[in-house]
């Protein structure tokens, strides 16, 4: 995550899905401080560039939405916009 100006689409989508997964899962954030660190870093350094990469516009629920990629950053729970953690 060194040069935020050169994120490719695949990396950006991965970051967004990780961010959304962490943001929607309080237990995950409590389990290890690194999850909160990632969420904070994404908000501060990668949110704006991610919106540009996915061509996102303001969506509902304080979120950004990319119609082109059917992807939210934040906002409502959306199956395509996060990872699904399966307990073993």
C-alpha positions as CSV (number, residue, x, y, z in Angstrom):
1,X,0.0,0.0,0.0
2,X,2.9,2.4,-0.8
3,X,1.8,4.4,-3.8
4,X,-1.9,5.1,-3.7
5,X,-1.8,6.9,-7.1
6,X,-1.1,3.6,-8.9
7,X,-3.8,1.2,-7.6
8,X,-5.1,-1.1,-10.3
9,X,-8.7,-2.1,-10.5
10,X,-8.2,-5.6,-9.1
11,X,-6.3,-4.3,-6.1
12,X,-8.8,-1.6,-5.5
13,X,-11.7,-4.0,-5.5
14,X,-9.8,-6.2,-3.1
15,X,-9.1,-3.3,-0.7
16,X,-12.8,-2.2,-0.9
17,X,-14.1,-5.6,-0.1
18,X,-11.7,-6.0,2.8
19,X,-12.7,-2.5,4.1
20,X,-16.4,-3.3,3.9
21,X,-15.9,-6.7,5.6
22,X,-14.0,-5.1,8.5
23,X,-16.4,-2.1,8.7
24,X,-19.5,-4.3,9.0
25,X,-18.0,-6.8,11.5
26,X,-17.4,-5.4,15.0
27,X,-16.3,-8.7,16.4
28,X,-13.5,-8.8,13.7
29,X,-12.3,-5.4,14.7
30,X,-12.3,-6.4,18.4
31,X,-10.4,-9.6,17.7
32,X,-7.2,-7.9,16.5
33,X,-6.1,-4.2,16.3
34,X,-4.7,-4.6,12.8
35,X,-8.3,-4.6,11.4
36,X,-8.9,-1.2,12.8
37,X,-5.6,0.0,11.5
38,X,-6.5,-1.2,8.0
39,X,-9.9,0.5,8.2
40,X,-8.4,3.8,9.3
41,X,-5.7,3.7,6.7
42,X,-8.2,3.0,3.9
43,X,-10.4,5.9,5.0
44,X,-7.6,8.4,5.2
45,X,-5.4,7.4,2.3
46,X,-7.3,5.2,-0.2
47,X,-11.0,6.1,-0.1
48,X,-10.8,9.0,-2.6
49,X,-8.5,7.2,-5.1
50,X,-10.6,4.0,-4.8
51,X,-13.7,6.0,-5.7
52,X,-12.0,7.3,-8.8
53,X,-10.7,3.9,-9.9
54,X,-14.1,2.2,-9.7
55,X,-15.8,5.4,-11.1
56,X,-18.0,5.6,-8.0
57,X,-20.6,8.2,-7.2
58,X,-22.3,9.2,-3.9
59,X,-24.7,6.4,-3.1
60,X,-27.2,5.8,-0.3
61,X,-26.3,5.4,3.4
62,X,-23.2,7.6,3.3
63,X,-21.6,5.4,0.7
64,X,-20.1,5.5,-2.8
65,X,-21.5,3.2,-5.5
66,X,-20.0,2.1,-8.8
67,X,-22.8,1.1,-11.2
68,X,-20.1,-0.1,-13.7
69,X,-18.7,-2.6,-11.1
70,X,-21.9,-3.0,-9.0
71,X,-19.8,-2.2,-5.9
72,X,-20.3,-0.1,-2.8
73,X,-17.8,1.5,-0.5
74,X,-19.5,1.6,2.8
75,X,-23.3,2.0,3.0
76,X,-25.8,-0.9,3.0
77,X,-24.7,-4.5,3.2
78,X,-24.3,-5.6,-0.4
79,X,-23.2,-9.2,-1.2
80,X,-20.9,-8.2,-4.1
81,X,-19.1,-5.6,-1.9
82,X,-17.6,-7.6,0.9
83,X,-16.1,-11.0,1.7
84,X,-18.1,-13.5,3.7
85,X,-16.4,-15.0,6.7
86,X,-17.3,-18.7,7.2
87,X,-16.6,-20.1,10.7
88,X,-14.8,-23.4,10.6
